[in-house]
Structures are given as C-alpha cells and as structure tokens.
Amino acid sequence: MTADTSKPVGVREASEREKNERERNERAASRWAAVRTAVLTLFPLALLGAAFWIGRLVRPGADDWCFLPVVRDEGASGMIAKFYLHDNGRVANALLVVGYGAFGVPGQQWYALVSGVVVVGVLRALTLAALGRAGLSAPRGVPLLVAATAAVIYLLATPDTYKTYYWPASSVSHTVSPVLACAAVIPLLRARSSRGRALALAVALSAGVFIGTLSEETSVVACVVLCAVLLLLGFRAVPGPGPSPGPVRTRIWCAAAFAGIVIGTAVLYFSPGAHARRERFGADAGSMFGAEQLVAALRAFGEILVTVLTTWQYAGALAVGVLLGLSVRGGQRGPDGPLVRRPLLPVLAGVLVFLVSGCLCTVITYPVFGTGVVTAPRVWGDFLLVYVLLLTGVGALLGRELRARRWVARTATAVAAAVSVLTCAGLAVPLFRLGTEMQVRAEHWDRQDRSLRDGAARGAQVLPYTPVSVSRMLEPFGGHGRRVWPAQCVAEYYHLEKVTYSTRLP
C-alpha cells in the first residue's frame, strides 16, 4: 500500500500524528476499562467467596432431619418413593436432595458453594449467548461482572438469605430451579446448525419435564415467559447473525418446552404424594381459585411487591446492566441491524411477565402458606430471577442509548460503578450478621450432635433434645416445646426410639 502523496508533507505528518494519538488514546481507554472491570468484579466475587465460606456453618434443620435418614438408609429409590408417594410428588426434587443428602452434613455445607457456582456459571453463559445472538460482543471480563453481580443480588438481596440460599431443601425448589430453566435457553441461543437446533429442542423437552417435577412455581413462571416469547414473535423475529432460529423454529422450541412442562406437571399433579399434600392443606382447585382466596392472594402479592420494589440493592442489577450496555460492541442500529428496533416492547413484556408470574406463584402457594407467604421470601425466588434479569436488560438498553454521548456516558459509567459497589457493600452487612448467627448455631448443633451420638453408642433409646434454630428455621419442640415435628425424624437420624424436649444443651 503506497503513501498518499497528493497531500503536502506537513499535512500528511499532522494526519499521521493525529491517527497515532487517537490509537494511543483508544488503547489507554481500553486498558482503563479492563482495569475498572477487574476491580468492579472483585466486589461481587469477594462477597460470593464470603458467602461460600459461611456455607460451612450450615447444619441440618426442619425437613433435612427427615430427608437425611431416608437417603442414608434407603438411597435414591427410597427418597424418590417418599416424595412421589407421600410428600409432594416432586421426583426431580427428590433427585437433587439425594445429590447433596448422600454426603450427609458435609453435603449441606458444600451446597452453598456448588449452587452459587452453578448460578454464576449459568448467568455468565446466558449473557454470552444473548450477546452473541444479538450480534454483540463485550470486553473480556464484563460478562463475569454481570453474572457475579446478578448472582449476588439474586441470592442475597432477600429478607431471609438463610432459607433462600443456605437451606438446600428450599433452595433446590425455588432458587436453583429458575436458574436451571434459564440454562435450557442457552442451546437455543447458541444453535447455528440443524444439529444444534435439534439439541436445543431435546434440551427444551427434557428440561421442561425436569422443571415440571421439580417446582410448580418455576413451571408457572416458565409458561408465562414462553407465552410472552410467542406473543413477541408476532412483532419481530429473534435477532441474530448467520442462521437465526427465526420465528418458526423458536415457536417449535417453545412448543417443546411447553410439552415438557405439561408432562412433568402432570406426573407431579397426579402423583399420590401431591394428592396427599393437597388434602393436608386443603389446596384443591376450588379453594385455590375461589373469589375470597384470590383476593387474599392478590393482597399478599401486593405486600410482596412493596418489599421487593423498596429493596434498594436491586438497583445494582440495573447498574451492572448499564455498564454492560456501555461496553458492548457491534450491532448496527440501522433498520436492518440485529438490535431490537422497538426496545419498549420487550421491556413492557418483561414487566408483565414479572407481575403475572409473581401473582400466579403467590396464588398457588397461598393455600399452603396463607398470609405467611408475605414473610416467606424463600418461595419468591421463582419469579425474582425474572426481576433481576429484567433490571439488567433494561440497564443494558439504557447504557446502549447513552454510549453515543461521551460526557453522559462517562457520568453514567461512574454512577453505575458506584451503585454496583454500594450494592455489594449493602449486602455484605446482613450477610456477615447472618454468618455470626450461623456460627453460634453450628457450635450448639455440633455440641448436641456429639452428645446424642455418644448416647446412642452407649445403647440409649430415649435422649433429650434442645431446639437450636437460626432464621426462624423449624426445629423439634419449637414454640417452647409445643411443636413436636420433626422430633421423630431426629430420633431416626440418631438411631433412637424417641427424643424428648429439653431446655438445656448437653
């Protein structure tokens, strides 16, 4: 390539200097952005690391007392039979319980680490897949920042982190289950060939069956999301370069996911365990969708909504979305570009999905929890992930709009980074307070555990038990000895005939 000799030497040299200066500035800006991203990512990762470390303090409680003896003595078949025939019909739930319950108490302690890594990994993969399908790319490290921040907010920004995150019996049904549902979308977004699309359909069908037998609430949320996708397909095709799945293939994928959920839900609903559970709580269709019950459930969801919308830490999801939108590259904004041409449409759809799914989840859980659903954040996770992803997506669209205005973009970057850091700091305080409470409970539990094991080894058949609880977890002889459950499960766990109420630790 020859130099341009049509211009005077002085002009060419000035132009070359300007070009070199511009390249140096771009490299410096890129290095600064990489450093900023790395520093910001340290905050959510450090908080997740602390949460994982605190997980070592988890000890069995409530339903765990009844699960662990069955897994130990009867294995996976016994646990599946217990759930399918007696408890609730959730076969997939039973499999996940076996996954951590087979390791006993250490399985409970490792659960926070394993589930947290799964959540971060799925959210990061989902971010990368969504960007790729939209014809966008983000600087290295940004997808991890988005995933880690979203995971921290999703797992820790609730009024009861212990039951939401650390208690495996609840987490597998209401916290991990919607994340697994999100994972099923990744093959669709990644599909570029007929083999990839076939794999996506197989994953959608099998994941639907699994989710259907894992969590009724997540199944409801997934169905609402699928309906929203089908409605949006009437306005535009799924974007993406190359062999896009297109509206027809996406509809087929949605149909496969629907079919899987219907199959799984049917297995659950018609199981003897689900029938027994409905009888215990009087949760038949007539009582669930009666006028009085519906009004009470809607009122409860309104209270839940107030709690969620006034939890300021969720602003961190919006902030990290802005950082993502400001940093992405590619995706021309012309009429034929892969970006959404009517961004308000998917945003409105996302808001409706959150409200409708949250309302329906409250309706189907109200017969079991009653007004207590307002103070049971552990059952909100099924639709709260939608809220976190919605805020992140809105932030990304906003950041994309702001990036063309240099000074506005710089200000938005500074504000979003500050909010992201403050969010992590705001979540750290209650987490460390909970860690202190868990430390006390773990010490008391271990002390009593040794005493009960020693007594059983000496041949005792009846031993005293003192309830040791954290975060209002149910324990044998709660309410000053008035609530006996699950005392018999504790006796089975220690190979005793019976445990009796005691007010003093051994």
C-alpha positions, 0 to 999 in steps of 0.5 A, a space after each residue: 500500500 503506497 503513501 498518499 502523496 497528493 497531500 503536502 508533507 506537513 499535512 500528511 505528518 499532522 494526519 499521521 500524528 493525529 491517527 497515532 494519538 487517537 490509537 494511543 488514546 483508544 488503547 489507554 481507554 481500553 486498558 482503563 476499562 479492563 482495569 475498572 472491570 477487574 476491580 468492579 468484579 472483585 466486589 461481587 466475587 469477594 462477597 460470593 467467596 464470603 458467602 461460600 465460606 459461611 456455607 460451612 456453618 450450615 447444619 441440618 434443620 426442619 425437613 433435612 432431619 427427615 430427608 437425611 435418614 431416608 437417603 442414608 438408609 434407603 438411597 435414591 429409590 427410597 427418597 424418590 418413593 417418599 416424595 412421589 408417594 407421600 410428600 409432594 410428588 416432586 421426583 426431580 426434587 427428590 433427585 437433587 436432595 439425594 445429590 447433596 443428602 448422600 454426603 450427609 452434613 458435609 453435603 449441606 455445607 458444600 451446597 452453598 458453594 456448588 449452587 452459587 457456582 452453578 448460578 454464576 456459571 449459568 448467568 455468565 453463559 446466558 449473557 454470552 449467548 444473548 450477546 452473541 445472538 444479538 450480534 454483540 460482543 463485550 470486553 473480556 471480563 464484563 460478562 463475569 461482572 454481570 453474572 457475579 453481580 446478578 448472582 449476588 443480588 439474586 441470592 442475597 438481596 432477600 429478607 431471609 438469605 438463610 432459607 433462600 440460599 443456605 437451606 438446600 431443601 428450599 433452595 433446590 425448589 425455588 432458587 436453583 430451579 429458575 436458574 436451571 430453566 434459564 440454562 435450557 435457553 442457552 442451546 437455543 441461543 447458541 444453535 447455528 446448525 440443524 444439529 444444534 437446533 435439534 439439541 436445543 429442542 431435546 434440551 427444551 423437552 427434557 428440561 421442561 419435564 425436569 422443571 415440571 417435577 421439580 417446582 410448580 412455581 418455576 413451571 408457572 413462571 416458565 409458561 408465562 415467559 414462553 407465552 410472552 416469547 410467542 406473543 413477541 414473535 408476532 412483532 419481530 423475529 429473534 435477532 441474530 447473525 448467520 442462521 437465526 432460529 427465526 420465528 418458526 423454529 423458536 415457536 417449535 422450541 417453545 412448543 417443546 418446552 411447553 410439552 415438557 412442562 405439561 408432562 412433568 406437571 402432570 406426573 407431579 399433579 397426579 402423583 399420590 404424594 401431591 394428592 396427599 399434600 393437597 388434602 393436608 392443606 386443603 389446596 384443591 382447585 376450588 379453594 385455590 381459585 375461589 373469589 375470597 382466596 384470590 383476593 387474599 392472594 392478590 393482597 399478599 402479592 401486593 405486600 410482596 411487591 412493596 418489599 421487593 420494589 423498596 429493596 434498594 440493592 436491586 438497583 445494582 442489577 440495573 447498574 451492572 446492566 448499564 455498564 454492560 450496555 456501555 461496553 458492548 460492541 457491534 450491532 448496527 442500529 440501522 433498520 436492518 441491524 440485529 438490535 431490537 428496533 422497538 426496545 419498549 416492547 420487550 421491556 413492557 413484556 418483561 414487566 408483565 411477565 414479572 407481575 403475572 408470574 409473581 401473582 400466579 406463584 403467590 396464588 398457588 402457594 397461598 393455600 399452603 402458606 396463607 398470609 405467611 407467604 408475605 414473610 416467606 421470601 424463600 418461595 419468591 425466588 421463582 419469579 425474582 430471577 425474572 426481576 433481576 434479569 429484567 433490571 439488567 436488560 433494561 440497564 443494558 438498553 439504557 447504557 446502549 442509548 447513552 454510549 453515543 454521548 461521551 460526557 453522559 456516558 462517562 457520568 453514567 459509567 461512574 454512577 453505575 460503578 458506584 451503585 454496583 459497589 454500594 450494592 455489594 457493600 449493602 449486602 455484605 452487612 446482613 450477610 456477615 450478621 447472618 454468618 455470626 448467627 450461623 456460627 453460634 448455631 453450628 457450635 450448639 448443633 455440633 455440641 448436641 450432635 456429639 452428645 446424642 451420638 455418644 448416647 446412642 453408642 452407649 445403647 440409649 433409646 430415649 435422649 433429650 433434645 434442645 431446639 437450636 434454630 437460626 432464621 426462624 428455621 423449624 426445629 423439634 419442640 419449637 414454640 417452647 416445646 409445643 411443636 413436636 415435628 420433626 422430633 421423630 425424624 431426629 430420633 431416626 437420624 440418631 438411631 433412637 426410639 424417641 427424643 424428648 424436649 429439653 431446655 438445656 444443651 448437653 
